[in-house]
Amino acid sequence: MKPSDRSPALPRPEIKRPPSDLEAVEINLAFDDNRYASLVFGHYDQNLAKLERRLGVIANANGNLVTIKGTPDACEHARLVLENLYGRVKTGQPVTLGDVDGAIQEGALQGSLFPKETDAGRIAFEQIGTRRRGPVRARNAAQDIYLRMLKRHELVFAEGPAGTGKTWLAVGYAVLLLEQGAVERLILSRPAVEAGERLGFLPGDMRDKVDPYLRPIFDALADFMDPRMLERGMQTGMIEVAPLAFMRGRTLSNACILLDEAQNATSVQMKMFLTRLGEGSRMIVTGDPTQTDLPVGQRSGLSEAIKLLSGLEGVGHVIFKEGDVVRHDLVRRIVGAYEYAHQAVALDEKARR
């Protein structure tokens, strides 16, 4: 049977079966505060349900007490995750289903994550924090590497599918640099390319015309900054959101510059943008090479720039995969299905040659 004759199957979700009674152990975990414990368990114990699906354990909550049943390794993993989440709740941080996913991956990748002997010895994913949002911790290894790259390198490329947090974390880090005084302004840009459709004439002034293209960046800024500070920054020029075409001829010093959706930048535009970097500045370039909206036959400047520059000193490069999607479980499965189909087509074309 040829590869093209097979119907591609959807990737299976990460669900583990509960263990049999012969291999199961049971541990009881009690928290000091019932109110905090209920926040950890989630609305209608939805966080515990997520824990059960991902780790293959059985978790039952009663007040501030939770009983975990499963294999010894899975029970220990679940205990570390719940203690991690409880620590977050005590510091005033919310716990969402995405945070549960992040805590699970954090524990799985780093083994004995939080030694009980001392809090100072804790090993955890990298985090950033702004005045409005508070601490934001990486939810997987790729995000952890991304944040570490941002803190270490002057130019960072981040490529990968939608929903992996590339743009959101980049904006958060840029706001952090601004609040710390490490940079004097933020320059946030996107290529003004329509996603497979022609919008025609857009009424209004220049800001009204480019606003639809830059709305995702505005949304991310609103997550990390107080609305009054954001509006004041926009008015004074401390925060500038502009299409990529407006970057030509400028030297951007003492700034954090973000280019989002960079897969829609041509080779000429990408070279122009990268050479805007001035003294005391940081530059972040994000995009998904598989979702370019450039005309057929026109090469994306993002892929070319990564190939040419990723080995240079001072340049960081992070690749996000389908498993790093943090937006929604369904988004992860959608991205995985498209990736599987793309690989099937590539194999089919290779077999025909």
N, C-alpha and C positions, 0 to 999 in steps of 0.2 A: 504493500500500500504506500502510495506517495504521501509526503508530508502534507500536500495540499488537500488530500482526501480525508484527513483526520479533522474532526471538529475540535477546535481548541477548548480545553476545559479551564474553568475559572480556578484561580489559585485558592487552595483551601484555607479557611481562617485558622488562626493560631489558637486552637482549642484542644485541651488535653482531657482525656477521660479520667474520672475519679478512680482512685486505686481500689483494689479489692480489700476486704476486711483483713486478709492475711498479711498484706504488706503495709497496712495503714497504721499510723500513730496518731495520737490526739494530744494537742497542747491547748492550754487555756491562757488567754492574755487579758489582763485587767488594766484599764486606764484610770487615772486619778479623777478625771472630770467627765461626768456624763454628757455634758453639753458638747465638749470637744469631741468625745467619742462618737456622738451622733453625727457630727460633721464629717468625721473620718469615714464612717460607714456609708454616708450618703443618703439621699432621699429614697425612702423605701429600700434601704440597704443596696442601692445600685452599685456602689463602689465595691462592696463585698461580692456582688454577683459578677462584676468584671474580674475580680481576683480569682473567683472560682473557675471561670472560663479559661483564663490565661494560664493558671498554674495547676489546674486539675485537682483542686482541693475542695473541701466542703467547709464553709464558714457560716456559723450561726451566732448571731448577736443577741444579747439579752442585757439591756441597760449599758453599763460600761464594760461588760465582759463579752469576749468573743471566743468561741471554741473553734479550733481549726483541726480538721481531720484530713490526712493524706499521707504521702510518703514522707520520710524524715526530711529529705532535702527540700521538698515542696513546702512543707510546714514551716521550716526555718526561713525559707525565702519569703513566705507570706508574712511571717512575724516581723521580719526586717522591714518589709514594705509598709505594714501598718504602723510600726513605730516611727518610720520616716514621715509618713503622712500626719501622724499625731504631732510630731515635732513642728511641722509646717503650720498646722492649725493653731498651735499655741502661740506662734509668732504673728498670728493674724492673717496668714495667707489662706486663700480659698483652696479647696481640693475639688478638682473636676475629674471627669473620667480620663481626660488627657493626662492629668497629673498622676493618676493611678498607673496608666501605661508607662509614663516616664519613670516612676519609682520601681516598677517591675523590671524594666530594662536596666535601670541603674544597678539594681541588686544582682541581676543575672550576669552582667558584664564585669562586675567588680568583686564578685564573690562575697566574702565577709565584709559587707559594706560599712557598717557602723559598729566598730568594736564597743562593747558596753563599758569597758573599763574607763574610758575617757572621751569626753565630747571633743576635746582638742585634736584627737587622733582620727577624726572622721575623714573618710575619703568620699568625696561626692563630685557630681558633675559640676562643671563651671556655671556661674550665674552672673547676671547683671542686675542692676536695680536703678530705677529712676524715682523721683519724688512722688509722682502721681501713681505709678504702677506698683512700686515696691519691688522686692526681690523676684526675679524671674530666672528659674533654673532650667538648664537644658534637659530635654526629655528623652534623649537617646544619645548614643555615642557620636553620631554624626554632628548633632547640634553642639555637643561638648567640644569636639574638635574645632567646629566653626567658631565658637566663642573664644577659644584659646588662640586660634589664628588671628581673629580680629584684634586681640590684645597684643599680639606679637609682631604682626606684619603691617607695613604701610599700604600694601595693595593686596586685596583678597578677592579671589574668584570663587563663587559658589554656584554650582550647577546641580540641577535635579528637578524632579517633578513638582507639580503644584501641591501645596499643603504641607510642605516640609519645614516651614518657618524661615525660609531664606530671607525674605524681605522684612518680615515682622521683626526678627531678631536684629537685622542690620539697622533698621530704624531705631530700635530700642538702644542699641549700642551707640548710635550717632547722638541720640538725645542725652545719653549718659556722658559722653565726651563734652557736649555743650554745657551741661550742668556742672561738670567738674572744672570747667575753664580750660580744658586741654585744647579745644578749638574755639574759634570766635563765631563761626556760623556753620549752617548746614546747607548743602546744595544737593537737592534730591531731583533726579531726572529719570525720564523714560522716553524711548522712541515713540513718536506719535504715529503709530501704525495701527490701522484698523484690523480687528481679528476676523478676517474672512468676509467682511462686508463693507460696503461703501456708505458712509453716513451722510455724505453730501455737505451742503452748506450748514454751518453751525452759527446761530445768531449770538450777539453779545460782543463784549470786548475780548481782549486776548486771553484774560484769565478764564472767561466763560468758555472760550473755544477749546482750551487745553485741559480744562477741569475734568471732563469725562475720561481722558487718558490717564490722568494722575490721581484719580479718586482713591485707588488702593493705598497710595502713599499717604494721602490725607487721613484715611481711616487708621492707619498704623500710628501716625503722629498723634491722633486723638487718644489712642490707647495709652500712650506714654507721657503725654503732656497735658497740663491743665488748659482748658479751652481759652482762658484769658491770656495765658502766657503764649499759647500757640498763635492767637490772633495778633498779639503785640509783636511777636517775632516775625510774622508774615509782613506786618506793616513797616517795620524798621529795616527789613532786609536781612535780619539775623537768620531767618529761615527762608530759603528760596526754593520753590518747586517750579521746574521749567522743563520744556521738551529738550531732547538731546540736541536739536538743531541750534539751540540758543547758546551752546557751550563754545562754539568756534571763536577763536581769537582771544580767549580769556586765559589768565593765569590765576589759579585758585589756590591761594596761600592761607594757612592757618584755618583750614576748613575740613569738614568731613563730607566727602562727596560720594553719593550713592547713585549707581546706574541700575535701575530695575528693568526687567524684561529685556535684558541685553541681547537675547537671541534674535531680536528684531533690529539690531544695529548692523549696518553693513561694515565691511572691512575698513573702508575709508572713515566712516563715522567712529568706529571703535578706536582706530589709531588717533584720530583727532581728540577723542575724549580722554584717553589715557595720557596723552601728552599735555593735558591741562594741569596735571598734578604739580603743585607748588610747595614751597618750604613749609614745614609744620603741618602738613595735611595728611589725611588718611583717605583712601579710596576703596570702595566696595562695589563689586560688579556681580549681579545675580541674574540668573536666567535658566531656562529649560531648553536645551538645544533641540529637543524633539517637538517643540511647539512653536516653531518659527512661522511668522506671518509674512515673511518677505516673498516677493514674486518668485515663481518657479525658476530655478537655475541660478538665483542670486545667493551667494555664499554668506552665511552668518558670520559676523565679526567676532562673536563670542567664542566659537569653536576654534577659530584661527588664533585668537589672542591667547587662549589657554594653551594651545599647542606650542606657541612661540615663547611664552613668558613664564609658564608654571615652574620652570626649573631655576629661575633667576633668584638671586639673594634678595630678600625683602618682599617676595611675592608668595602668598599662600594660596592653596587650591583645595577646595572641599567638594566632594561628590556625594550628593544625597541619592538614596535609592528608594524604591517603592516601599520597603519596610520602614522607612524613616518618616512616612507621612503621619502627621499628628493632628490633622484637621478633623477627621472623622473616620471611624472604622470602615465605612462604606467607600470613602474616597481612596483609602489604601487598596481596597479590593478592586475598585475601578481602574486605578493606575496599574495594578498588577495584571488585570485582564488585557489592557491595551498593550502592556509590555510583552505579555505572552503572545498575543496576536502578531506583534511586530517581529518577534523572534521567529515565529512560525513562517511568516512571509519571507524573512531573510534566509531561512533554511531551505525553503522551497525554491527561491531564486538561485541559491548556491547549487542545489541538486540539478537544476535545469542546465547549468553551464557545462 
